[in-house]
Amino acid sequence: MAVQYYEGIGRRKECTARVRLMKGSGQFMVNGKSVEDYFTRLGDFHGIMKPLDVTGENSKSLDISVIAKGGGVTGQSEAIKLGIARALVIMNPDYKPALRESGLLTRDSRVKERKKPGLKRARKAPTYTKR
């Protein structure tokens, strides 16, 4: 018998997170580690749990498995948050208005701007000298 799960993919900056929700005992794993060990900053953990708080879904009754690739800590946490929100909508379409109202289903498309020739970074110019 196959295990039924709901999958959502979240992206942010350079990160892609594949999130799987399934009925279970409340285990939350990110890249093979528990979420508390993987995200040590408190704000990241609370941000990730926001879709579950908005929908009122009990995190103790769901097993969440995440594979996050690329990016940094903030990019990965935001990608996971979007992935969880999308998986919750697949699990129960009634959650969509609440998640949309909270802005959790909107993909943040901002990425790092490319470096331009003659500049130090995307927009930073070298120091001007008159002579």
Secondary structure by P-SEA (a helix, b strand, c coil): cbbbbbbbbbbcccbbbbbbbccccccccccccccccccccaaaaaaaaaaaaaaccccccbbbbbbbccccaaaaaaaaaaaaaaaaaaacccaaaaaaaacccccccccbbbbbccccccccccccccc
